[in-house]
Amino acid sequence: MQDIIVIVGPTGVGKTKLSLELAKKFDAEIINGDSVAIYRDLDIGSAKPTKDEQRQVVHHLIDICDVCEDYSVFDYQRDVRKQIDEISSRGKRIIIVGGTGLYIKAALYDYRFSEKKEEFSYSNLTNEEIFQRIQDYSLDLSLPHIHNRRRLVRLLNKLENHEEITNYKDKLLYPVFVIGLTTDREILYQRINQRVDDMFRNGLLKEVNRLRNQYFCSRILNHAIGYQEFLPYFQGKKNLEEVKEDIKLHSRRFAKRQYTFFQHQFSTHWFNVCLCDFSKTVEEVAIYLKTHGYR
């Protein structure tokens, strides 16, 4: 089987751009590795590839669910493995790109799940321990306040509801090259802040208003960064500027968690992005792949 290229890194660092350029260079198809881009109608706030970008290269697992559907890491694992088999059967190369570390690792490693429905109170855990366990998932979520135990318990149950990870979770099932993109932390935070400003200019409020009635049934709208922050606005508790600042803050915090996850959970080869000339980063990654056996 041809090696799979996996592109990871924090939000706003250029993963989508690199995936498009490498897909064209190596005649590959792209599998989405972001837990929010899976949903239809979440376009601006999710920063998913644009329609034009999706036309340039074949993409998979984007816009496959409605916002009121529940889609878990269990579902993602199943669907990615089907796509890997199907794409490989056609002799095409594969690039997986995204920032949801747990989803990508569950797909590529020997994670085994059981669809258990039992609810747990976690009475043996402190709020801090529950909060840390949620953070370990490294999902694109705005987390409840550490003193809001009811919401912490409910969220951890949702995350663990389908999951029973065995001791085989460090066994890699596919040949992969894991490429990580990084940049100076302050520069990254500036890029994140600018991207949020661009989202608002590009119509994020209009997108969210179209989905407003669906917040009552949608888990992803109530928890995904870029959407969850609008709830206090709808309730008259915050203005738009406060919402924007909350999105920036949560996105920066999420980027920090992403770094931690990708550094500890994958054998990642990191590249410092050349922001002034991104083609240099593309060429650097391509040379690394070719010199390490990728053809």
Phi and psi in degrees as GROMACS dihedral restraints (atoms count N, CA, C in turn):
[ dihedral_restraints ]
;  ai    aj    ak    al  type     phi  dphi    fc
    3     4     5     6     1   -64.2    20    10
    4     5     6     7     1   141.0    20    10
    6     7     8     9     1   -59.5    20    10
    7     8     9    10     1   141.8    20    10
    9    10    11    12     1   -94.0    20    10
   10    11    12    13     1   130.9    20    10
   12    13    14    15     1   -87.5    20    10
   13    14    15    16     1   127.9    20    10
   15    16    17    18     1  -118.2    20    10
   16    17    18    19     1   121.0    20    10
   18    19    20    21     1  -109.2    20    10
   19    20    21    22     1   119.0    20    10
   21    22    23    24     1  -128.2    20    10
   22    23    24    25     1   173.6    20    10
   24    25    26    27     1   145.1    20    10
   25    26    27    28     1   174.8    20    10
   27    28    29    30     1   -72.5    20    10
   28    29    30    31     1   163.9    20    10
   30    31    32    33     1   -60.5    20    10
   31    32    33    34     1   139.1    20    10
   33    34    35    36     1    84.1    20    10
   34    35    36    37     1     9.6    20    10
   36    37    38    39     1   -95.4    20    10
   37    38    39    40     1   -11.6    20    10
   39    40    41    42     1   112.5    20    10
   40    41    42    43     1    21.8    20    10
   42    43    44    45     1   -63.0    20    10
   43    44    45    46     1   -44.1    20    10
   45    46    47    48     1   -61.6    20    10
   46    47    48    49     1   -45.7    20    10
   48    49    50    51     1   -60.6    20    10
   49    50    51    52     1   -44.3    20    10
   51    52    53    54     1   -64.3    20    10
   52    53    54    55     1   -41.9    20    10
   54    55    56    57     1   -61.6    20    10
   55    56    57    58     1   -40.0    20    10
   57    58    59    60     1   -64.4    20    10
   58    59    60    61     1   -45.0    20    10
   60    61    62    63     1   -67.1    20    10
   61    62    63    64     1   -41.1    20    10
   63    64    65    66     1   -70.2    20    10
   64    65    66    67     1   -35.2    20    10
   66    67    68    69     1   -63.1    20    10
   67    68    69    70     1   -39.9    20    10
   69    70    71    72     1   -68.1    20    10
   70    71    72    73     1   -40.2    20    10
   72    73    74    75     1   -68.2    20    10
   73    74    75    76     1   -38.2    20    10
   75    76    77    78     1  -109.1    20    10
   76    77    78    79     1     9.5    20    10
   78    79    80    81     1    54.6    20    10
   79    80    81    82     1    56.9    20    10
   81    82    83    84     1  -113.9    20    10
   82    83    84    85     1   162.8    20    10
   84    85    86    87     1  -109.9    20    10
   85    86    87    88     1   152.0    20    10
   87    88    89    90     1  -107.6    20    10
   88    89    90    91     1   133.4    20    10
   90    91    92    93     1  -108.9    20    10
   91    92    93    94     1   126.7    20    10
   93    94    95    96     1   -66.7    20    10
   94    95    96    97     1   134.2    20    10
   96    97    98    99     1  -120.3    20    10
   97    98    99   100     1    32.8    20    10
   99   100   101   102     1  -118.7    20    10
  100   101   102   103     1   130.6    20    10
  102   103   104   105     1   -72.8    20    10
  103   104   105   106     1   -17.2    20    10
  105   106   107   108     1   -94.5    20    10
  106   107   108   109     1   -34.9    20    10
  108   109   110   111     1   -65.4    20    10
  109   110   111   112     1   -12.8    20    10
  111   112   113   114     1   -62.4    20    10
  112   113   114   115     1   -27.6    20    10
  114   115   116   117     1   -92.4    20    10
  115   116   117   118     1   136.3    20    10
  117   118   119   120     1   -67.1    20    10
  118   119   120   121     1   149.2    20    10
  120   121   122   123     1    76.0    20    10
  121   122   123   124     1    -4.9    20    10
  123   124   125   126     1  -100.2    20    10
  124   125   126   127     1    78.0    20    10
  126   127   128   129     1   -99.6    20    10
  127   128   129   130     1   -54.7    20    10
  129   130   131   132     1   -76.0    20    10
  130   131   132   133     1   -49.5    20    10
  132   133   134   135     1   -67.0    20    10
  133   134   135   136     1   -24.6    20    10
  135   136   137   138     1   -86.7    20    10
  136   137   138   139     1   -15.2    20    10
  138   139   140   141     1    56.0    20    10
  139   140   141   142     1    33.6    20    10
  141   142   143   144     1   -67.5    20    10
  142   143   144   145     1   162.5    20    10
  144   145   146   147     1   -55.4    20    10
  145   146   147   148     1   140.5    20    10
  147   148   149   150     1   -68.8    20    10
  148   149   150   151     1   167.2    20    10
  150   151   152   153     1   -60.0    20    10
  151   152   153   154     1   -38.7    20    10
  153   154   155   156     1   -64.2    20    10
  154   155   156   157     1   -42.2    20    10
  156   157   158   159     1   -65.0    20    10
  157   158   159   160     1   -37.6    20    10
  159   160   161   162     1   -68.6    20    10
  160   161   162   163     1   -26.4    20    10
  162   163   164   165     1   -75.9    20    10
  163   164   165   166     1   -26.1    20    10
  165   166   167   168     1   -69.3    20    10
  166   167   168   169     1   -36.6    20    10
  168   169   170   171     1  -139.3    20    10
  169   170   171   172     1   143.1    20    10
  171   172   173   174     1   -65.9    20    10
  172   173   174   175     1   126.0    20    10
  174   175   176   177     1  -113.8    20    10
  175   176   177   178     1   149.3    20    10
  177   178   179   180     1  -127.6    20    10
  178   179   180   181     1   151.1    20    10
  180   181   182   183     1    62.9    20    10
  181   182   183   184     1    38.3    20    10
  183   184   185   186     1  -117.8    20    10
  184   185   186   187     1   136.3    20    10
  186   187   188   189     1    59.0    20    10
  187   188   189   190     1    46.8    20    10
  189   190   191   192     1  -105.3    20    10
  190   191   192   193     1    -7.2    20    10
  192   193   194   195     1  -133.4    20    10
  193   194   195   196     1   150.2    20    10
  195   196   197   198     1   -80.5    20    10
  196   197   198   199     1   157.2    20    10
  198   199   200   201     1   -66.2    20    10
  199   200   201   202     1   -19.6    20    10
  201   202   203   204     1   -92.2    20    10
  202   203   204   205     1     1.7    20    10
  204   205   206   207     1   -87.0    20    10
  205   206   207   208     1   147.1    20    10
  207   208   209   210     1   -93.9    20    10
  208   209   210   211     1   128.0    20    10
  210   211   212   213     1  -130.9    20    10
  211   212   213   214     1   120.7    20    10
  213   214   215   216     1  -108.3    20    10
  214   215   216   217     1   173.3    20    10
  216   217   218   219     1   -62.2    20    10
  217   218   219   220     1   -31.0    20    10
  219   220   221   222     1   -60.9    20    10
  220   221   222   223     1   -45.8    20    10
  222   223   224   225     1   -64.9    20    10
  223   224   225   226     1   -41.6    20    10
  225   226   227   228     1   -63.5    20    10
  226   227   228   229     1   -44.3    20    10
  228   229   230   231     1   -56.0    20    10
  229   230   231   232     1   -47.9    20    10
  231   232   233   234     1   -60.3    20    10
  232   233   234   235     1   -46.3    20    10
  234   235   236   237     1   -71.3    20    10
  235   236   237   238     1   -39.5    20    10
  237   238   239   240     1   -64.2    20    10
  238   239   240   241     1   -43.1    20    10
  240   241   242   243     1   -65.0    20    10
  241   242   243   244     1   -34.7    20    10
  243   244   245   246     1   -63.5    20    10
  244   245   246   247     1   -43.3    20    10
  246   247   248   249     1   -65.7    20    10
  247   248   249   250     1   -40.1    20    10
  249   250   251   252     1   -60.2    20    10
  250   251   252   253     1   -45.1    20    10
  252   253   254   255     1   -63.5    20    10
  253   254   255   256     1   -43.5    20    10
  255   256   257   258     1   -68.3    20    10
  256   257   258   259     1   -46.0    20    10
  258   259   260   261     1   -65.7    20    10
  259   260   261   262     1   -43.0    20    10
  261   262   263   264     1   -63.0    20    10
  262   263   264   265     1   -35.1    20    10
  264   265   266   267     1   -64.7    20    10
  265   266   267   268     1   -22.3    20    10
  267   268   269   270     1   -93.5    20    10
  268   269   270   271     1     3.2    20    10
  270   271   272   273     1    76.8    20    10
  271   272   273   274     1    17.4    20    10
  273   274   275   276     1   -94.4    20    10
  274   275   276   277     1   151.5    20    10
  276   277   278   279     1   -81.4    20    10
  277   278   279   280     1   162.3    20    10
  279   280   281   282     1  -129.4    20    10
  280   281   282   283     1   135.2    20    10
  282   283   284   285     1  -123.4    20    10
  283   284   285   286     1   125.7    20    10
  285   286   287   288     1  -105.0    20    10
  286   287   288   289     1   128.1    20    10
  288   289   290   291     1  -137.2    20    10
  289   290   291   292     1   134.7    20    10
  291   292   293   294     1   165.4    20    10
  292   293   294   295     1   173.9    20    10
  294   295   296   297     1  -111.1    20    10
  295   296   297   298     1     4.7    20    10
  297   298   299   300     1   -93.8    20    10
  298   299   300   301     1    90.6    20    10
  300   301   302   303     1   -58.3    20    10
  301   302   303   304     1   -43.1    20    10
  303   304   305   306     1   -63.3    20    10
  304   305   306   307     1   -40.7    20    10
  306   307   308   309     1   -60.5    20    10
  307   308   309   310     1   -47.7    20    10
  309   310   311   312     1   -65.7    20    10
  310   311   312   313     1   -43.0    20    10
  312   313   314   315     1   -66.8    20    10
  313   314   315   316     1   -39.5    20    10
  315   316   317   318     1   -63.8    20    10
  316   317   318   319     1   -30.4    20    10
  318   319   320   321     1   -76.1    20    10
  319   320   321   322     1   -36.6    20    10
  321   322   323   324     1   -96.1    20    10
  322   323   324   325     1   -21.8    20    10
  324   325   326   327     1  -107.3    20    10
  325   326   327   328     1   170.0    20    10
  327   328   329   330     1   -82.9    20    10
  328   329   330   331     1    63.3    20    10
  330   331   332   333     1   -82.4    20    10
  331   332   333   334     1   133.0    20    10
  333   334   335   336     1  -120.4    20    10
  334   335   336   337     1   134.3    20    10
  336   337   338   339     1  -119.9    20    10
  337   338   339   340     1   150.9    20    10
  339   340   341   342     1  -128.2    20    10
  340   341   342   343     1   138.3    20    10
  342   343   344   345     1   -84.8    20    10
  343   344   345   346     1    69.6    20    10
  345   346   347   348     1   -83.9    20    10
  346   347   348   349     1   148.7    20    10
  348   349   350   351     1  -115.7    20    10
  349   350   351   352     1     4.1    20    10
  351   352   353   354     1   -67.0    20    10
  352   353   354   355     1   137.2    20    10
  354   355   356   357     1   -97.5    20    10
  355   356   357   358     1   137.7    20    10
  357   358   359   360     1  -115.0    20    10
  358   359   360   361     1   145.7    20    10
  360   361   362   363     1   -90.5    20    10
  361   362   363   364     1   -18.6    20    10
  363   364   365   366     1    52.6    20    10
  364   365   366   367     1    39.7    20    10
  366   367   368   369     1   -64.8    20    10
  367   368   369   370     1   -18.8    20    10
  369   370   371   372     1   -85.6    20    10
  370   371   372   373     1    -2.7    20    10
  372   373   374   375     1  -111.7    20    10
  373   374   375   376     1   144.8    20    10
  375   376   377   378     1   -78.7    20    10
  376   377   378   379     1   167.6    20    10
  378   379   380   381     1   -57.9    20    10
  379   380   381   382     1   -40.7    20    10
  381   382   383   384     1   -63.7    20    10
  382   383   384   385     1   -39.2    20    10
  384   385   386   387     1   -69.7    20    10
  385   386   387   388     1   -38.8    20    10
  387   388   389   390     1   -64.4    20    10
  388   389   390   391     1   -44.1    20    10
  390   391   392   393     1   -60.3    20    10
  391   392   393   394     1   -42.6    20    10
  393   394   395   396     1   -65.9    20    10
  394   395   396   397     1   -38.8    20    10
  396   397   398   399     1   -64.5    20    10
  397   398   399   400     1   -38.6    20    10
  399   400   401   402     1   -64.5    20    10
  400   401   402   403     1   -44.2    20    10
  402   403   404   405     1   -60.6    20    10
  403   404   405   406     1   -31.5    20    10
  405   406   407   408     1   -62.6    20    10
  406   407   408   409     1   -20.4    20    10
  408   409   410   411     1   -73.6    20    10
  409   410   411   412     1   -20.4    20    10
  411   412   413   414     1    50.4    20    10
  412   413   414   415     1    46.4    20    10
  414   415   416   417     1   -93.7    20    10
  415   416   417   418     1   161.3    20    10
  417   418   419   420     1   -81.0    20    10
  418   419   420   421     1    68.4    20    10
  420   421   422   423     1  -127.0    20    10
  421   422   423   424     1   147.5    20    10
  423   424   425   426     1   -89.8    20    10
  424   425   426   427     1   117.3    20    10
  426   427   428   429     1   -82.7    20    10
  427   428   429   430     1   148.8    20    10
  429   430   431   432     1   -62.5    20    10
  430   431   432   433     1   161.4    20    10
  432   433   434   435     1   -64.5    20    10
  433   434   435   436     1   145.4    20    10
  435   436   437   438     1   -62.8    20    10
  436   437   438   439     1   -21.1    20    10
  438   439   440   441     1   -92.1    20    10
  439   440   441   442     1    -3.9    20    10
  441   442   443   444     1   -91.8    20    10
  442   443   444   445     1    79.7    20    10
  444   445   446   447     1   -62.0    20    10
  445   446   447   448     1   -39.0    20    10
  447   448   449   450     1   -58.7    20    10
  448   449   450   451     1   -46.1    20    10
  450   451   452   453     1   -70.5    20    10
  451   452   453   454     1   -35.7    20    10
  453   454   455   456     1   -61.9    20    10
  454   455   456   457     1   -46.0    20    10
  456   457   458   459     1   -63.9    20    10
  457   458   459   460     1   -43.5    20    10
  459   460   461   462     1   -62.4    20    10
  460   461   462   463     1   -42.7    20    10
  462   463   464   465     1   -67.9    20    10
  463   464   465   466     1   -42.6    20    10
  465   466   467   468     1   -63.6    20    10
  466   467   468   469     1   -37.2    20    10
  468   469   470   471     1   -61.7    20    10
  469   470   471   472     1   -40.1    20    10
  471   472   473   474     1   -64.2    20    10
  472   473   474   475     1   -40.8    20    10
  474   475   476   477     1   -68.6    20    10
  475   476   477   478     1   -35.4    20    10
  477   478   479   480     1   -97.8    20    10
  478   479   480   481     1    -0.4    20    10
  480   481   482   483     1   -60.2    20    10
  481   482   483   484     1   -36.8    20    10
  483   484   485   486     1  -100.4    20    10
  484   485   486   487     1     1.2    20    10
  486   487   488   489     1  -112.3    20    10
  487   488   489   490     1   133.0    20    10
  489   490   491   492     1  -141.8    20    10
  490   491   492   493     1    91.0    20    10
  492   493   494   495     1   -82.5    20    10
  493   494   495   496     1   128.2    20    10
  495   496   497   498     1   -89.5    20    10
  496   497   498   499     1  -179.3    20    10
  498   499   500   501     1   -76.1    20    10
  499   500   501   502     1     2.6    20    10
  501   502   503   504     1   -92.3    20    10
  502   503   504   505     1     8.9    20    10
  504   505   506   507     1   -67.2    20    10
  505   506   507   508     1   -12.7    20    10
  507   508   509   510     1   -97.2    20    10
  508   509   510   511     1     5.6    20    10
  510   511   512   513     1   -89.6    20    10
  511   512   513   514     1   113.8    20    10
  513   514   515   516     1   -79.0    20    10
  514   515   516   517     1   131.3    20    10
  516   517   518   519     1   -96.4    20    10
  517   518   519   520     1   -14.9    20    10
  519   520   521   522     1  -132.2    20    10
  520   521   522   523     1   152.3    20    10
  522   523   524   525     1   -74.6    20    10
  523   524   525   526     1   125.0    20    10
  525   526   527   528     1  -136.8    20    10
  526   527   528   529     1   152.7    20    10
  528   529   530   531     1  -113.9    20    10
  529   530   531   532     1   116.1    20    10
  531   532   533   534     1   -98.5    20    10
  532   533   534   535     1   114.0    20    10
  534   535   536   537     1  -104.8    20    10
  535   536   537   538     1   123.2    20    10
  537   538   539   540     1  -109.5    20    10
  538   539   540   541     1   135.8    20    10
  540   541   542   543     1  -105.7    20    10
  541   542   543   544     1   137.5    20    10
  543   544   545   546     1  -144.5    20    10
  544   545   546   547     1   165.8    20    10
  546   547   548   549     1  -158.0    20    10
  547   548   549   550     1   173.3    20    10
  549   550   551   552     1   -53.8    20    10
  550   551   552   553     1   136.6    20    10
  552   553   554   555     1   -58.2    20    10
  553   554   555   556     1   -43.1    20    10
  555   556   557   558     1   -67.3    20    10
  556   557   558   559     1   -37.9    20    10
  558   559   560   561     1   -64.4    20    10
  559   560   561   562     1   -42.2    20    10
  561   562   563   564     1   -60.3    20    10
  562   563   564   565     1   -44.7    20    10
  564   565   566   567     1   -63.5    20    10
  565   566   567   568     1   -36.8    20    10
  567   568   569   570     1   -63.7    20    10
  568   569   570   571     1   -39.8    20    10
  570   571   572   573     1   -66.5    20    10
  571   572   573   574     1   -39.4    20    10
  573   574   575   576     1   -63.2    20    10
  574   575   576   577     1   -46.7    20    10
  576   577   578   579     1   -60.3    20    10
  577   578   579   580     1   -42.4    20    10
  579   580   581   582     1   -65.5    20    10
  580   581   582   583     1   -38.3    20    10
  582   583   584   585     1   -65.8    20    10
  583   584   585   586     1   -37.9    20    10
  585   586   587   588     1   -65.4    20    10
  586   587   588   589     1   -42.4    20    10
  588   589   590   591     1   -58.6    20    10
  589   590   591   592     1   -42.3    20    10
  591   592   593   594     1   -64.3    20    10
  592   593   594   595     1   -37.7    20    10
  594   595   596   597     1   -59.4    20    10
  595   596   597   598     1   -43.0    20    10
  597   598   599   600     1   -66.8    20    10
  598   599   600   601     1   -40.3    20    10
  600   601   602   603     1   -65.6    20    10
  601   602   603   604     1   -30.6    20    10
  603   604   605   606     1   -87.2    20    10
  604   605   606   607     1     2.5    20    10
  606   607   608   609     1   107.0    20    10
  607   608   609   610     1    27.4    20    10
  609   610   611   612     1   -60.1    20    10
  610   611   612   613     1   -42.5    20    10
  612   613   614   615     1   -60.8    20    10
  613   614   615   616     1   -41.6    20    10
  615   616   617   618     1   -63.5    20    10
  616   617   618   619     1   -41.3    20    10
  618   619   620   621     1   -61.7    20    10
  619   620   621   622     1   -45.9    20    10
  621   622   623   624     1   -66.5    20    10
  622   623   624   625     1   -39.7    20    10
  624   625   626   627     1   -61.6    20    10
  625   626   627   628     1   -34.5    20    10
  627   628   629   630     1   -64.2    20    10
  628   629   630   631     1   -27.7    20    10
  630   631   632   633     1   -98.9    20    10
  631   632   633   634     1     2.4    20    10
  633   634   635   636     1   -54.9    20    10
  634   635   636   637     1   -45.6    20    10
  636   637   638   639     1   -67.4    20    10
  637   638   639   640     1   -21.8    20    10
  639   640   641   642     1   -84.6    20    10
  640   641   642   643     1    -7.2    20    10
  642   643   644   645     1   -59.4    20    10
  643   644   645   646     1   -27.3    20    10
  645   646   647   648     1   -69.2    20    10
  646   647   648   649     1   -22.2    20    10
  648   649   650   651     1  -117.0    20    10
  649   650   651   652     1    -4.7    20    10
  651   652   653   654     1  -105.4    20    10
  652   653   654   655     1   120.0    20    10
  654   655   656   657     1   -68.0    20    10
  655   656   657   658     1   -42.5    20    10
  657   658   659   660     1   -66.3    20    10
  658   659   660   661     1   -37.6    20    10
  660   661   662   663     1   -67.9    20    10
  661   662   663   664     1   -30.7    20    10
  663   664   665   666     1   -83.6    20    10
  664   665   666   667     1    -9.1    20    10
  666   667   668   669     1  -130.1    20    10
  667   668   669   670     1   -20.5    20    10
  669   670   671   672     1   -76.9    20    10
  670   671   672   673     1   135.8    20    10
  672   673   674   675     1   -63.3    20    10
  673   674   675   676     1   134.5    20    10
  675   676   677   678     1   102.4    20    10
  676   677   678   679     1   -14.4    20    10
  678   679   680   681     1  -128.4    20    10
  679   680   681   682     1   -44.7    20    10
  681   682   683   684     1   -58.5    20    10
  682   683   684   685     1   -31.9    20    10
  684   685   686   687     1   -66.8    20    10
  685   686   687   688     1   -13.6    20    10
  687   688   689   690     1   -81.6    20    10
  688   689   690   691     1   -13.4    20    10
  690   691   692   693     1   -56.9    20    10
  691   692   693   694     1   -49.1    20    10
  693   694   695   696     1   -62.1    20    10
  694   695   696   697     1   -28.7    20    10
  696   697   698   699     1   -66.5    20    10
  697   698   699   700     1   -44.7    20    10
  699   700   701   702     1   -63.2    20    10
  700   701   702   703     1   -31.3    20    10
  702   703   704   705     1   -85.6    20    10
  703   704   705   706     1     0.6    20    10
  705   706   707   708     1    75.9    20    10
  706   707   708   709     1    16.9    20    10
  708   709   710   711     1   -94.5    20    10
  709   710   711   712     1   -20.2    20    10
  711   712   713   714     1  -140.2    20    10
  712   713   714   715     1   152.9    20    10
  714   715   716   717     1   -94.3    20    10
  715   716   717   718     1   176.2    20    10
  717   718   719   720     1   -64.4    20    10
  718   719   720   721     1   -35.8    20    10
  720   721   722   723     1   -64.5    20    10
  721   722   723   724     1   -38.2    20    10
  723   724   725   726     1   -67.1    20    10
  724   725   726   727     1   -39.2    20    10
  726   727   728   729     1   -60.0    20    10
  727   728   729   730     1   -46.3    20    10
  729   730   731   732     1   -60.0    20    10
  730   731   732   733     1   -43.8    20    10
  732   733   734   735     1   -66.7    20    10
  733   734   735   736     1   -35.3    20    10
  735   736   737   738     1   -64.2    20    10
  736   737   738   739     1   -42.1    20    10
  738   739   740   741     1   -62.2    20    10
  739   740   741   742     1   -42.9    20    10
  741   742   743   744     1   -61.7    20    10
  742   743   744   745     1   -46.1    20    10
  744   745   746   747     1   -62.2    20    10
  745   746   747   748     1   -48.3    20    10
  747   748   749   750     1   -65.1    20    10
  748   749   750   751     1   -35.7    20    10
  750   751   752   753     1   -67.2    20    10
  751   752   753   754     1   -39.8    20    10
  753   754   755   756     1   -66.1    20    10
  754   755   756   757     1   -41.3    20    10
  756   757   758   759     1   -65.2    20    10
  757   758   759   760     1   -39.4    20    10
  759   760   761   762     1   -64.3    20    10
  760   761   762   763     1   -40.3    20    10
  762   763   764   765     1   -59.2    20    10
  763   764   765   766     1   -39.5    20    10
  765   766   767   768     1   -63.8    20    10
  766   767   768   769     1   -41.5    20    10
  768   769   770   771     1   -66.7    20    10
  769   770   771   772     1   -36.7    20    10
  771   772   773   774     1   -61.6    20    10
  772   773   774   775     1   -45.4    20    10
  774   775   776   777     1   -54.4    20    10
  775   776   777   778     1   -48.0    20    10
  777   778   779   780     1   -59.7    20    10
  778   779   780   781     1   -45.2    20    10
  780   781   782   783     1   -64.4    20    10
  781   782   783   784     1   -50.2    20    10
  783   784   785   786     1   -68.7    20    10
  784   785   786   787     1   -27.2    20    10
  786   787   788   789     1   -74.2    20    10
  787   788   789   790     1   -30.3    20    10
  789   790   791   792     1  -103.4    20    10
  790   791   792   793     1   -21.2    20    10
  792   793   794   795     1  -105.4    20    10
  793   794   795   796     1   -11.4    20    10
  795   796   797   798     1  -130.3    20    10
  796   797   798   799     1   154.6    20    10
  798   799   800   801     1   -87.6    20    10
  799   800   801   802     1    84.5    20    10
  801   802   803   804     1   -99.4    20    10
  802   803   804   805     1   135.5    20    10
  804   805   806   807     1   -99.1    20    10
  805   806   807   808     1   117.7    20    10
  807   808   809   810     1   -94.0    20    10
  808   809   810   811     1   142.2    20    10
  810   811   812   813     1  -126.2    20    10
  811   812   813   814     1   130.8    20    10
  813   814   815   816     1   -81.1    20    10
  814   815   816   817     1   118.6    20    10
  816   817   818   819     1   -68.7    20    10
  817   818   819   820     1   133.7    20    10
  819   820   821   822     1   -90.2    20    10
  820   821   822   823     1    96.9    20    10
  822   823   824   825     1   -72.6    20    10
  823   824   825   826     1   -27.1    20    10
  825   826   827   828     1   -76.8    20    10
  826   827   828   829     1   -22.8    20    10
  828   829   830   831     1  -150.9    20    10
  829   830   831   832     1    87.5    20    10
  831   832   833   834     1   -63.7    20    10
  832   833   834   835     1   -23.8    20    10
  834   835   836   837     1   -60.1    20    10
  835   836   837   838     1   -28.6    20    10
  837   838   839   840     1   -66.3    20    10
  838   839   840   841     1   -38.5    20    10
  840   841   842   843     1   -66.3    20    10
  841   842   843   844     1   -42.8    20    10
  843   844   845   846     1   -58.3    20    10
  844   845   846   847     1   -46.8    20    10
  846   847   848   849     1   -66.3    20    10
  847   848   849   850     1   -39.6    20    10
  849   850   851   852     1   -61.8    20    10
  850   851   852   853     1   -43.8    20    10
  852   853   854   855     1   -66.5    20    10
  853   854   855   856     1   -43.1    20    10
  855   856   857   858     1   -61.4    20    10
  856   857   858   859     1   -42.3    20    10
  858   859   860   861     1   -64.1    20    10
  859   860   861   862     1   -42.7    20    10
  861   862   863   864     1   -58.5    20    10
  862   863   864   865     1   -46.0    20    10
  864   865   866   867     1   -61.8    20    10
  865   866   867   868     1   -46.8    20    10
  867   868   869   870     1   -66.6    20    10
  868   869   870   871     1   -40.6    20    10
  870   871   872   873     1   -72.3    20    10
  871   872   873   874     1   -14.7    20    10
  873   874   875   876     1  -107.3    20    10
  874   875   876   877     1    19.6    20    10
  876   877   878   879     1   101.8    20    10
  877   878   879   880     1     0.3    20    10
  879   880   881   882     1   -83.3    20    10
  880   881   882   883     1   125.8    20    10
